[in-house]
Amino acid sequence: MNWLEMKIIVVSNYLKYIKRYLEQNIPKDCDVFYFEKEEEAIEDITDAEILFCHEASEEFLKKGKNLKWVHTPWAGVEKLVYKIPENIIFTRTIEINDIDIARYVSAYVLYFSQEIKELKNYQKKKEWALNVYKFDDLKNKSVGVFGLGSIGRKIAESLLNLGFEVYGFKKHKTNKRYEFIKEIFYEKNKLIKISDYIVLALPLTGETKDFISKNELNIMKKNTILINIGRGPLINENDLIDALKNKKIRAAVLDVFCKEPLPKNSELWELDNILITPHISGLFRFKERVDFFIENLHRFIERKPLIGAVDLKKGY
């Protein structure tokens, strides 16, 4: 096979953005076909070598008899990873949104640690709150970061630079040094118990589903702030609703949910100790995502290892 004569299929709801940047940089002799829905690409997938997509059905992937590489422009892979045949390389886009998400988490940690809502209430009352405002020494506030991939590490770095004590969680022992982490915990409940802020930056796998449920919520500090920028099912939403209603923890900041968009009838909307954002902690950055794919495409052509390779057995 001539590696410079490859057929690439792009299936995306964001086609106009991806096509704009991809067409500017695609190597010569690579034929690219664009589709908004996989149903439109049924015939073309049969002889394509490369698939660029956000998600795909198992039936669609099976029709790609000639597929050698599947790439997703997202960091999360739970919608694809368990459908990819073992003989196909699967890559995800990494390190594109690390700083965006770290800023998001830092902003909400500071929102609570600086008591911004309380200060706003004093402002409304035209009250000079110098003698009642609770000044906080951030170095006594601990943050537990669950998930120490590139996003988790950037979050840890940002919060350490702001003066927080930052701890991390890993499931398995490691000799790897994490320079922004004060201590690595291998038992999640030990870290949960000491954390004033809990940040979930884990991938969604069979093992991490309901990572936070009733048992974990019950051992959190009363003043704990729970922040989820990973995936919605990391938290059992019914258990979280109960904990927030009964003030078992101080508050939650959720950017991801079990069902998105969050249904209008969800009780989460009604709670006064939650902040909801519509999965925007990481910016779209279409150009950077396409650039990542292009770099990997050159590596693929040159038969070099691809960046962002996913372990199909681990699920991330």
N, C-alpha and C positions, 0 to 999 in steps of 0.2 A: 504493500500500500504506500502511496505517496502521501506523506504527512502534510504536505502543503495543499492538498486537495481534500478539504474536510467540509462536511456539512454540519452547520450549527443551527440548532432550533432554539428560539427564544420564546418563552410563553410567560406573559406578564400582564397584570392589570395596569402597570405603569409603563406601558410600551413606548409612549412618545418620549419620555425622559430617557429611557434606556437606549432606544434607537438613536436618539440625537447624539449621544456620546460614543456609542459603540461604532456607528458608521464612520466616525472620524478616525478611528484607531485600529480597525480590524485589519489583520495581515492580508496581503494579496493572496488570491486563490482559496480563500476561505469563504464558502457560500453560507450566508446567514439568512434564515427565514423567520419572520416575526409573526406571532399570533397572540391574541389577547386571551384566548381560551384553548384548553388542550383539545377540545372536540374539533377545533379547526385545524389541528396539527396531526390528526390521526394518520393520514397518509404519509406525511413528511417524516414522522418520527421513525418509520420503519427502516430507513437507511441512513439516519443521522448518527454521527460519531459523538457529538457533544450536545447536551441539553442544559440550557440556562433557564431556571424557573424558580418561583417562590414555593410552589408546592405542586404535586402531581399525584394522580391516582396510581394504584398498583397495576391496574389494567393497562394504563397508558405506558408505564415504564416497561411492562412486559413486551409491548409491541416494538420497543426499540431494540431489535435484534442485533444491531450494529453498535449500540451505545458503548462507549468506553469511559466517559466522564460526565458526571452530573454536577452542576454548580448552583448553589443558591446565593443570592445577594444578601441574605440575612445572616445574622449570627446564630439565631436559634434554628435547630434542625428537626424538631420533634414531629413536624408535619411530613417529613420525607425519610428520615433516617431508617425507619423500620420497613420501608418499602423498597429500598435500593438493593438490587441483586449483589451478591458478594463479589462478583467478578468486575464490578464497576467502581471506578474511583469516584468518591463523593467529597466535595469541598464546600466549605462555608466561608463567608467573608468575615475576617477578623480585624480588630484594631482600628476600625473605621469610626466607631462611636464611643470609644473609651472615654475621651475627654468630655464629650457631651453628657454622658450618663454620670460621670463623676461630678460635673457641675450641678446636675439635677439633684443628686443625692446631697451634695454639700449645701445647696440652697435650702432644702427642707430640713436638714439637720440644724442649720443656723436659724431657720424660721422658729423652731421650737426652743433651741438653746438660748436665743436672744429674746424670747418671749415677745415676738413681734405682734402677735394677735392682741396680747394684753396691752402693749404700748399703744396700739391703734385704738383700743377702747378708751384709754385715758385721753387720747387726742380728741375723740368724739365728745368726751365730757369736759373738754377744755381744762383738764387737770394737769398741773405740773407735778409729775409723779416721782420727783427726785427722791423723796423719803420713803416711798413704798415699792419702787421698782426693785426686783430681786436680781442683783448683779450675780453672774455665774462665772465660776472659775472653770473654764473648759477642760483643763488638764485632769480634773476629777471625773470627767464624763467618759465612759467607755463605749466604744462602738465595736460590735461583732459583725464582721463581714463574712458571710457564708457564700463561698464560691470564690476561688482565687485564680481565676483565669485572667486574661488581660484586662477585662472590665473591672473585676474585683480588685486587682492590684492598683489600678488607677484610682479607684474610689479610696482605697486605703492610703495611698500617697497624698491625695487631696486633703483628707481629713486629718492626717498626721500633721500636715503643714498648717492646718488651722488650729492645732493645739490639742486635739483629742488623743486619748489612748486608744489605739486600734489593735484589735485582736482578729485572728482569722480562724476559719474552720476548714479542715480537710478530713476526708474519710479515712485515707490511708497515710501511714507514716512516710515522711519524706526527709531527705537530706538537703533539699533545695532551700536556699536562703531567700527570705522575703524581707527585704530591707525596710519596708514600711510597716511591718507587722511586729508588735511587741512580743506576741506569743501565739503559737499555733495550737489550737485545741483539736483533739481527735474524737471527743465525746461532745455531741452538739448541746446536750442539756447543761453541761458545765459552763459553756460559753453563754447560752441563753440566760442562765441565772444571774450572770454578772453584768450583762449588757444593758446600758441605758438606751442605746439605739441598736436595732437589729436590721441589717441590710441583706436582703436576699438577692444574690447575683448568680444563682445556680442554673444549670441547664435543666430542662424538664426531661426526666427519664422515669422508668418504672419505679426506681428507688427514691426519687425526690418528690414524687406526687404526694400531696398532703404532708410535706416536710414539716409544716407548721399546722398543728391541729389542736384539739382541746387540751391534750396533755402538755404540749409545749407552751400554750398560752397561759395555762394555770401556774406555771413556774416562773413566768416573767415577772419582773419588777412592776409595781403599780404605775411607775412613771415611764415605762418603756414606750418608745416610739418604734413601730414596725414599718419598715420601708421595703416594698417589693418592686424591683425593676427587672426581675428574671422572667418568670412566666406565671400566669394566674393560678394554675393548679398546684403550685408550690404550697399554697395556703388553702386550707379547707374553709371556704367562704362562710358556710353556716356557723362553724365554730368561731370564726372571727367576728361575725355579726353579734353572736351571743356575748363574746368577751368585751366588745365595744359598748354594747347596750348596758352591761353590768359593770362598766368601768374597771374591768380587770387589768387593762393596760391603759395608758394615757391616750394614745392615738395611733392611727395607721395612715400611711401614705402609699397609695396604690396606683401604679401606672399600667398594670397588667391585670387581666381578669380571666376567670374560667371561660366566660363567653364574652366575645367582643364583636360589636359594641356592647357595653354593659346594658342589659335590658332595663327599660324604664321602670319596670315593676320590682327591680332589685331593691332590697332593704338598705343596701349600702348607701344609696343616694340620700336617704333620710337621716343618717346619723350625723351628729354635730361634731364628733371627734374623729373624722376621717377627711382626708384630702384626696380627691380623685382627679387623675389626669388621663387623657385618652391615648395611652401608649405612645407618648411623644418624648420620653426621656432621651432617646437616641434619635438624632435628626436623620432625614432620608439620605442626604448626601449621594445622590445618584451618580454624579461624576466619579467620586471616589470609589463607589462600588463597581462601576464599569472599569475603572482603571485597575482595580484589583483583579478582575476577571481577565483583562487583557494581559496583565503580567503573567498570570497563570497560564493563559493560552500560549504565550511564547515559551513558557517552561514545558508545556505539554508537547508542543511541536519539537522542542529540542530534547525531549525525553528526560527532563529533569524532574526532581521531586516537586510536587505542587504544595503551595502554601495553604494552610487552613484545612488540611486533610482531616476527615472525620473518621473516627474509629467506629465502624458499624456495630461492633459487639458492645462497646461501652455506651453508644448512643449519643456521643458528642465529640 
